Amino acid sequence: MRPSDDVDRGWAWVVAACSFALHVMTYGLAWSTGVYQVIFLEAFVQPKSVTAWAGSLPTAVMYAIGPIASMLSIKYGFRPVIIGGGLLTSAGLCLSYFATSLYYLFFTFGLLTGAGLGIVYIPSISAISYYFDEKVTLASGIAASGVGVGNIVYPALIRWLVNKYDWKQSFLILGALSLHICVFGALIKPVKRLEITEKQPILDITPFKKKGYVLLCVNVFLYCCGISALYVHLVAHAETIGFDADHSAALISGLGLANLIGRFAYGAIAQHPRCNAFVLYGGSFILSGIFICLIPATTNYWVILIFALCFGLLSGCFGTLLVPILISLLGLHRFANGYGCLLIFMAAGQLIGAFLAGAMYDFTGTYTFAFVVGGALAIVSGFVMIQPYCYVKHQNKHDVIGEIEVEEKNALADSVDFNPLSFRSHRDIINMTVSLESLSAVKRILDIQRSRLSLNVPKNNVDMNGVAKLRNRGKPVNKAVQALKVFGSTDTV
């Protein structure tokens, strides 16, 4: 296939559909490991803190390999990297069939499968940022909604495979299904974008010079610490308080359904020009952390399900809004490297959070403290976004003022080039004086508009309509200058 130049149209929507399918398979596996957590506990009889590594390693490695996946994507392109990741994912799952110990699964299911998922995930989400510009938030919401679909389908699928066959054979079947990653990856062809034609550095650490980006890394670390306790241990918690395996696995499926709805909803809401993605993102994190804290407060299945649904709905902002937020902080040309480095902090949070939750259960005999601490970390992560919000707001204000200053300079640049000797009569001089007075009046209007904008700049997206109006107001100035040039072009007295 030849490179595509379809941005926000045509083949771009095929890429969005492929990214959606890739999200279904990658996150469907990564976030459904809580179902295997209970199975591994029964099969290997190890402490929950140790067994939690088998459940958290695939997701942690998927995130940790992000910088490598970014470098491979920049060097070789999205398509070959996704195909290679699909093959590695399938190999890791098939090799897990031969597991005889928990430590063997750490390598096959944790490292190999997790690495394959990570190699697939980075180019699948980066392709959205390359193929879309004005509709990037909507496309990100559609692609990221695959996470919700995966969380609905895979827990039920894994539970059915285990009941129908056994947990080892389920790995073989999932390995075969994962080969479809290669098919969807083959459909993501290169795209022509002027912003990315220049040679990009393979490893770029300049994003860490921005305070807003550093705090975003802290945000995702804390949030992943909190939600990993829920995703990895929710099924085990439900079985601990008396629910059967199928009902317990259904909690993850319900959470996934709510997450799917949430991603579509956040994608649509964020498209509104008055919506601030930073405020919506941070506020949703705070509320989702509250619902994590509430889960151990009851033993009623339906109440727990409601709390899980609310959490899933609010957590839909994570994948949907993270892309436009990162582009706002770093720009498109640093997106792939910035996202890849960000995944290291997601990996650390995923790994540490699940382990600490298991250790808290081993020490206390209950998941209450694990969920309360996890929810508190998610709440703190929401407040961390205050500084990045202030930074982008200030930057947008600076950009608007800069646009107005450029318009003033363009409008008034030629007004100083008049030659008084080039006018043939006193009438010409009078006409020039009137024109200069008009220029001064227009300049005063622009000064007033600049003062107003400096006090009230839109929260998230710069109001380009306002800038366009100012440009239109500058047109009479240019017309006046052109008229005066006509006078200047005549014969001198």
C-alpha positions as CSV (number, residue, x, y, z in Angstrom):
1,M,0.0,0.0,0.0
2,R,1.2,3.5,-0.8
3,P,1.3,6.1,2.0
4,S,-2.0,7.8,2.7
5,D,-2.7,11.6,2.8
6,D,-6.1,11.1,4.4
7,V,-6.2,13.2,7.6
8,D,-9.6,13.4,9.4
9,R,-11.2,11.5,6.5
10,G,-11.1,8.5,4.2
11,W,-8.5,5.9,5.3
12,A,-8.1,7.6,8.6
13,W,-11.4,6.0,9.8
14,V,-10.1,2.6,8.7
15,V,-7.1,3.2,10.9
16,A,-9.4,4.2,13.8
17,A,-11.4,1.0,13.4
18,C,-8.1,-1.1,13.4
19,S,-6.9,0.8,16.5
20,F,-10.2,0.0,18.1
21,A,-9.8,-3.8,17.4
22,L,-6.2,-3.7,18.6
23,H,-7.3,-2.1,21.9
24,V,-9.9,-4.8,22.3
25,M,-7.2,-7.6,22.1
26,T,-4.4,-5.8,24.0
27,Y,-6.4,-4.4,26.9
28,G,-8.8,-7.3,26.9
29,L,-5.9,-9.6,27.8
30,A,-4.0,-7.1,30.0
31,W,-7.0,-6.0,32.2
32,S,-8.6,-9.5,32.5
33,T,-5.7,-11.1,34.3
34,G,-7.7,-10.8,37.5
35,V,-9.7,-13.8,36.3
36,Y,-6.5,-15.8,36.1
37,Q,-5.4,-14.5,39.5
38,V,-7.9,-16.7,41.3
39,I,-7.0,-19.7,39.0
40,F,-3.3,-19.2,39.8
41,L,-3.9,-19.1,43.5
42,E,-5.7,-22.5,43.4
43,A,-3.1,-24.1,41.0
44,F,0.1,-23.0,42.6
45,V,-0.9,-22.2,46.3
46,Q,1.4,-19.2,46.7
47,P,0.8,-16.0,48.8
48,K,-1.4,-13.4,47.2
49,S,1.4,-10.9,47.1
50,V,3.5,-13.3,45.0
51,T,0.7,-14.5,42.8
52,A,-0.3,-10.9,42.1
53,W,2.9,-10.6,40.1
54,A,1.6,-13.1,37.5
55,G,-1.6,-11.0,37.1
56,S,0.1,-7.6,37.1
57,L,3.2,-8.4,35.0
58,P,1.5,-8.5,31.6
59,T,0.1,-5.0,32.0
60,A,3.2,-3.6,33.7
61,V,5.5,-4.9,30.9
62,M,3.1,-3.7,28.3
63,Y,3.5,-0.2,29.7
64,A,7.3,-0.5,30.5
65,I,8.2,-1.4,27.0
66,G,6.6,1.8,25.7
67,P,9.9,3.7,25.0
68,I,11.3,0.7,23.0
69,A,8.0,0.4,21.1
70,S,8.2,4.2,20.3
71,M,11.7,3.9,19.0
72,L,10.8,0.9,16.8
73,S,7.7,2.8,15.5
74,I,9.8,5.8,14.6
75,K,12.5,3.7,12.9
76,Y,10.4,1.1,11.1
77,G,6.9,2.4,11.0
78,F,3.6,1.3,12.6
79,R,2.7,-1.6,10.4
80,P,5.8,-3.9,10.9
81,V,6.0,-3.1,14.6
82,I,2.3,-4.1,15.2
83,I,2.7,-7.3,13.2
84,G,5.9,-8.3,15.2
85,G,4.1,-7.5,18.5
86,G,1.2,-9.7,17.5
87,L,3.5,-12.6,16.8
88,L,5.3,-12.1,20.2
89,T,2.0,-12.0,22.0
90,S,0.8,-15.2,20.4
91,A,4.1,-16.9,21.2
92,G,4.0,-15.9,24.9
93,L,0.4,-17.2,25.3
94,C,1.1,-20.5,23.6
95,L,4.3,-21.1,25.6
96,S,2.2,-20.6,28.8
97,Y,0.4,-23.8,28.0
98,F,3.6,-25.7,29.2
99,A,3.7,-23.9,32.6
100,T,4.6,-26.1,35.6
101,S,5.3,-23.3,38.1
102,L,4.3,-19.7,38.8
103,Y,7.8,-18.5,38.0
104,Y,7.6,-20.0,34.5
105,L,4.4,-17.9,33.9
106,F,6.3,-14.8,35.1
107,F,8.4,-15.2,32.0
108,T,5.9,-16.5,29.3
109,F,2.7,-14.8,30.4
110,G,4.2,-11.8,32.2
111,L,7.3,-10.9,30.1
112,L,6.7,-12.3,26.6
113,T,3.0,-11.7,26.4
114,G,3.3,-8.3,28.1
115,A,6.1,-7.2,25.8
116,G,4.1,-8.2,22.7
117,L,1.0,-6.3,24.0
118,G,3.2,-3.2,24.6
119,I,4.8,-3.3,21.2
120,V,1.3,-3.4,19.7
121,Y,-0.3,-0.7,21.9
122,I,2.1,2.2,21.3
123,P,1.8,2.3,17.4
124,S,-1.9,1.6,17.6
125,I,-2.6,4.7,19.6
126,S,0.2,6.8,18.0
127,A,-1.4,6.1,14.5
128,I,-4.5,8.0,15.7
129,S,-2.5,11.1,16.5
130,Y,-0.9,11.0,13.0
131,Y,-4.1,10.3,11.0
132,F,-6.3,12.9,12.8
133,D,-6.0,16.6,13.6
134,E,-9.3,18.4,14.2
135,K,-11.1,15.1,15.1
136,V,-8.3,13.6,17.2
137,T,-10.4,13.5,20.4
138,L,-13.3,11.8,18.8
139,A,-11.1,9.3,17.0
140,S,-9.2,8.6,20.3
141,G,-12.5,8.0,22.0
142,I,-13.6,5.5,19.4
143,A,-10.2,3.7,19.4
144,A,-9.9,3.7,23.2
145,S,-13.5,2.3,23.6
146,G,-11.9,-1.0,22.5
147,V,-10.6,-1.2,26.0
148,G,-14.2,-1.3,27.3
149,V,-15.2,-3.9,24.7
150,G,-12.1,-6.0,25.7
151,N,-13.0,-5.8,29.3
152,I,-16.6,-7.0,28.5
153,V,-15.6,-9.9,26.2
154,Y,-12.4,-11.3,27.6
155,P,-13.3,-12.1,31.2
156,A,-16.4,-14.0,30.1
157,L,-14.4,-15.7,27.3
158,I,-11.6,-16.7,29.7
159,R,-14.1,-18.0,32.2
160,W,-15.9,-20.0,29.5
161,L,-12.6,-21.5,28.1
162,V,-11.5,-22.5,31.6
163,N,-14.8,-24.2,32.3
164,K,-15.0,-25.8,28.9
165,Y,-11.4,-27.0,28.7
166,D,-8.8,-25.9,31.4
167,W,-6.7,-22.9,32.1
168,K,-3.7,-24.2,30.1
169,Q,-5.7,-24.9,27.0
170,S,-7.3,-21.5,27.3
171,F,-3.8,-20.0,26.7
172,L,-3.5,-21.9,23.4
173,I,-6.8,-20.6,22.1
174,L,-6.1,-17.0,23.2
175,G,-2.7,-17.3,21.5
176,A,-4.4,-18.3,18.2
177,L,-6.9,-15.4,18.5
178,S,-4.0,-13.0,19.1
179,L,-2.7,-13.7,15.6
180,H,-5.5,-11.4,14.4
181,I,-3.4,-8.5,15.7
182,C,-1.2,-9.0,12.6
183,V,-4.2,-8.7,10.3
184,F,-5.3,-5.4,11.7
185,G,-1.7,-4.1,11.9
186,A,-1.3,-4.7,8.2
187,L,-4.1,-2.2,7.4
188,I,-2.3,0.7,9.2
189,K,-0.3,2.1,6.3
190,P,2.0,5.2,6.6
191,V,0.5,8.7,6.5
192,K,1.9,11.9,4.9
193,R,2.0,14.8,7.4
194,L,4.0,17.9,7.0
195,E,4.5,18.1,10.8
196,I,6.3,14.7,10.8
197,T,8.4,14.9,7.6
198,E,11.5,16.1,9.3
199,K,13.7,13.4,10.9
200,Q,12.7,12.7,14.4
201,P,15.1,11.6,17.2
202,I,14.9,8.0,18.1
203,L,15.1,8.7,21.8
204,D,13.9,12.2,22.9
205,I,14.1,13.1,26.6
206,T,13.2,16.8,26.1
207,P,9.6,16.2,27.3
208,F,11.0,15.9,30.8
209,K,12.1,19.5,30.7
210,K,8.4,20.5,30.9
211,K,7.0,20.6,34.4
212,G,3.5,19.9,33.1
213,Y,4.7,16.7,31.5
214,V,6.6,15.6,34.6
215,L,3.4,16.1,36.7
216,L,1.4,14.1,34.1
217,C,3.9,11.3,34.7
218,V,3.2,11.5,38.4
219,N,-0.5,11.6,37.7
220,V,-0.5,8.3,35.7
221,F,1.8,6.6,38.2
222,L,-0.5,7.3,41.1
223,Y,-3.6,6.5,39.2
224,C,-2.3,3.2,37.9
225,C,-1.2,2.3,41.5
226,G,-4.8,2.8,42.5
227,I,-6.7,1.1,39.7
228,S,-4.3,-1.9,39.5
229,A,-5.5,-2.9,43.0
230,L,-9.0,-3.0,41.7
231,Y,-8.5,-4.7,38.3
232,V,-6.2,-7.4,39.7
233,H,-7.9,-8.1,43.0
234,L,-11.6,-7.3,42.4
235,V,-12.5,-10.9,41.4
236,A,-10.5,-12.3,44.4
237,H,-12.2,-9.9,46.7
238,A,-15.7,-10.9,45.4
239,E,-14.9,-14.6,46.0
240,T,-13.5,-13.8,49.4
241,I,-16.8,-12.3,50.6
242,G,-18.8,-15.3,49.2
243,F,-19.7,-14.9,45.5
244,D,-19.1,-17.6,43.0
245,A,-16.4,-17.4,40.2
246,D,-18.9,-16.6,37.4
247,H,-20.5,-13.7,39.3
248,S,-17.1,-12.4,40.4
249,A,-15.8,-12.4,36.8
250,A,-19.0,-10.6,35.7
251,L,-17.9,-7.6,37.8
252,I,-15.0,-7.1,35.5
253,S,-17.3,-7.4,32.4
254,G,-19.7,-4.9,33.9
255,L,-16.9,-2.5,34.6
256,G,-15.7,-3.0,31.0
257,L,-19.2,-2.2,29.6
258,A,-19.3,1.0,31.7
259,N,-15.8,1.9,30.5
260,L,-16.9,1.5,26.9
261,I,-19.8,3.8,27.4
262,G,-17.6,6.3,29.3
263,R,-15.0,6.4,26.5
264,F,-17.6,7.3,23.9
265,A,-19.2,9.8,26.2
266,Y,-15.9,11.5,27.0
267,G,-14.9,11.6,23.3
268,A,-18.1,13.4,22.5
269,I,-18.1,15.8,25.5
270,A,-14.4,16.7,24.9
271,Q,-15.3,17.9,21.3
272,H,-17.4,20.8,22.7
273,P,-15.4,24.0,22.4
274,R,-16.2,25.1,25.9
275,C,-15.0,21.8,27.5
276,N,-11.6,21.8,29.2
277,A,-10.0,18.4,28.9
278,F,-7.7,19.0,31.8
279,V,-10.5,19.8,34.2
280,L,-12.6,16.9,33.0
281,Y,-9.7,14.5,33.2
282,G,-8.6,15.5,36.8
283,G,-12.2,15.7,38.1
284,S,-13.0,12.2,36.8
285,F,-9.9,10.7,38.4
286,I,-11.0,12.1,41.8
287,L,-14.5,10.7,41.5
288,S,-13.3,7.3,40.3
289,G,-11.0,7.1,43.3
290,I,-13.9,7.7,45.6
291,F,-15.8,4.7,44.2
292,I,-12.7,2.5,44.6
293,C,-12.7,3.4,48.3
294,L,-16.4,2.5,48.6
295,I,-16.2,-1.0,47.2
296,P,-15.1,-2.7,50.4
297,A,-17.8,-0.8,52.4
298,T,-20.5,-3.3,51.4
299,T,-21.0,-7.1,50.9
300,N,-24.1,-6.6,48.7
301,Y,-23.3,-7.9,45.2
302,W,-25.5,-5.4,43.4
303,V,-24.1,-2.4,45.3
304,I,-20.6,-3.5,44.5
305,L,-21.6,-3.9,40.9
306,I,-23.0,-0.3,40.9
307,F,-19.7,1.0,42.4
308,A,-17.8,-0.9,39.7
309,L,-20.0,0.5,37.0
310,C,-19.5,4.0,38.2
311,F,-15.8,3.5,38.4
312,G,-15.7,2.1,34.8
313,L,-17.7,5.0,33.5
314,L,-15.4,7.6,35.1
315,S,-12.2,5.8,34.2
316,G,-13.2,6.0,30.5
317,C,-11.5,9.4,30.5
318,F,-8.1,7.8,31.0
319,G,-7.4,6.6,27.4
320,T,-9.7,9.1,25.7
321,L,-8.4,12.4,27.1
322,L,-4.8,11.4,27.6
323,V,-4.0,11.7,23.9
324,P,-5.2,15.4,23.4
325,I,-3.7,16.4,26.8
326,L,-0.4,15.0,25.8
327,I,-0.5,16.7,22.4
328,S,-1.4,20.0,24.2
329,L,1.7,19.7,26.4
330,L,4.2,18.4,23.9
331,G,2.9,18.8,20.3
332,L,2.5,16.2,17.7
333,H,6.1,15.7,16.8
334,R,7.0,14.6,20.4
335,F,3.9,12.6,20.9
336,A,5.2,9.1,20.3
337,N,8.3,9.5,22.5
338,G,6.3,11.3,25.1
339,Y,3.7,8.6,25.3
340,G,6.3,5.9,25.3
341,C,8.1,7.5,28.3
342,L,4.8,8.0,30.0
343,L,4.1,4.3,29.9
344,I,7.1,3.6,32.1
345,F,5.3,5.3,34.9
346,M,2.1,3.5,34.1
347,A,4.1,0.2,34.3
348,A,5.6,1.1,37.7
349,G,2.2,2.1,39.1
350,Q,0.6,-1.1,37.8
351,L,3.3,-3.4,39.2
352,I,3.6,-1.6,42.6
353,G,-0.1,-1.1,43.2
354,A,-1.1,-4.8,42.6
355,F,1.8,-6.1,44.7
356,L,1.0,-3.7,47.6
357,A,-2.7,-4.7,47.5
358,G,-1.8,-8.3,47.7
359,A,0.7,-7.7,50.5
360,M,-1.9,-5.7,52.5
361,Y,-4.3,-8.7,52.2
362,D,-1.6,-11.1,53.4
363,F,-1.0,-8.9,56.4
364,T,-4.6,-8.0,57.3
365,G,-6.6,-10.8,55.8
366,T,-8.9,-8.3,54.0
367,Y,-8.9,-6.2,50.9
368,T,-10.4,-3.2,52.7
369,F,-7.1,-1.4,53.2
370,A,-5.9,-2.2,49.7
371,F,-8.9,-0.6,48.1
372,V,-9.0,2.4,50.4
373,V,-5.3,3.1,49.7
374,G,-5.7,2.6,46.0
375,G,-8.7,4.9,45.9
376,A,-6.8,7.6,47.8
377,L,-3.9,7.4,45.4
378,A,-6.4,7.9,42.5
379,I,-7.9,10.9,44.2
380,V,-4.4,12.5,44.7
381,S,-3.6,11.9,41.1
382,G,-6.6,14.0,40.1
383,F,-5.3,17.0,42.1
384,V,-1.9,16.7,40.5
385,M,-3.4,17.9,37.2
386,I,-3.9,21.4,38.6
387,Q,-0.5,22.7,37.5
388,P,-0.6,21.3,33.9
389,Y,-4.1,22.9,33.5
390,C,-2.7,26.3,34.6
391,Y,0.3,25.9,32.3
392,V,-1.8,25.2,29.2
393,K,-4.2,28.0,30.1
394,H,-1.3,30.5,30.4
395,Q,0.2,29.2,27.1
396,N,-3.1,29.6,25.2
397,K,-3.4,33.2,26.6
398,H,0.2,33.9,25.3
399,D,-0.6,32.4,21.9
400,V,-3.8,34.6,21.5
401,I,-1.9,37.8,22.5
402,G,0.8,36.8,20.0
403,E,-1.7,36.4,17.2
404,I,-3.1,39.9,17.9
405,E,0.3,41.5,17.9
406,V,1.2,39.9,14.6
407,E,-2.1,41.2,13.1
408,E,-1.3,44.7,14.3
409,K,2.2,44.6,12.8
410,N,0.9,43.3,9.5
411,A,-1.9,45.9,9.4
412,L,0.3,48.9,10.3
413,A,3.7,47.9,8.8
414,D,3.3,49.9,5.6
415,S,1.9,53.0,7.3
416,V,5.5,54.5,7.9
417,D,6.6,54.2,4.2
418,F,4.9,57.4,2.8
419,N,6.9,60.0,1.0
420,P,5.3,63.4,1.6
421,L,6.9,64.8,-1.6
422,S,4.9,62.4,-3.7
423,F,1.6,64.1,-3.3
424,R,0.6,66.6,-6.0
425,S,-1.8,68.8,-4.0
426,H,-3.1,69.9,-0.6
427,R,-6.1,67.7,-1.2
428,D,-3.9,64.6,-1.3
429,I,-2.2,65.6,2.0
430,I,-5.7,66.0,3.6
431,N,-6.7,62.6,2.3
432,M,-3.6,61.0,3.8
433,T,-4.3,62.7,7.1
434,V,-7.8,61.3,7.2
435,S,-6.5,57.8,6.4
436,L,-3.9,58.0,9.1
437,E,-6.6,58.9,11.6
438,S,-8.6,55.9,10.5
439,L,-5.5,53.7,11.1
440,S,-5.2,55.1,14.6
441,A,-8.9,54.4,15.3
442,V,-8.5,50.8,14.2
443,K,-5.3,50.4,16.3
444,R,-7.2,51.6,19.4
445,I,-9.9,48.9,18.7
446,L,-7.2,46.2,18.4
447,D,-5.6,47.4,21.7
448,I,-9.0,47.2,23.5
449,Q,-9.6,43.6,22.1
450,R,-6.1,42.6,23.3
451,S,-6.7,43.9,26.8
452,R,-10.0,42.0,27.0
453,L,-8.5,38.7,25.8
454,S,-5.6,39.1,28.3
455,L,-8.2,39.0,31.0
456,N,-10.5,36.3,29.7
457,V,-8.8,33.6,27.5
458,P,-10.8,30.4,26.8
459,K,-10.0,27.6,29.2
460,N,-8.8,24.8,26.9
461,N,-9.0,25.4,23.2
462,V,-7.9,28.8,21.8
463,D,-10.9,30.6,20.4
464,M,-9.7,30.9,16.8
465,N,-13.0,32.5,15.8
466,G,-12.0,35.5,17.9
467,V,-8.6,35.6,16.2
468,A,-10.4,35.4,12.8
469,K,-12.6,38.3,13.7
470,L,-9.6,40.4,14.6
471,R,-8.0,39.5,11.2
472,N,-11.2,40.7,9.4
473,R,-11.0,43.9,11.4
474,G,-7.5,44.4,10.2
475,K,-8.5,44.3,6.6
476,P,-9.8,47.9,6.4
477,V,-6.4,48.9,7.7
478,N,-4.6,47.1,4.8
479,K,-7.1,48.6,2.3
480,A,-6.3,52.1,3.6
481,V,-2.6,51.4,3.3
482,Q,-3.1,50.2,-0.2
483,A,-5.0,53.3,-1.1
484,L,-2.3,55.5,0.3
485,K,0.2,53.6,-1.8
486,V,-1.7,54.6,-4.9
487,F,-1.1,58.2,-3.9
488,G,2.5,57.5,-3.4
489,S,2.9,55.9,-6.8
490,T,2.0,59.1,-8.7
491,D,4.4,61.7,-10.1
492,T,5.9,64.1,-7.6
493,V,5.2,67.8,-7.7
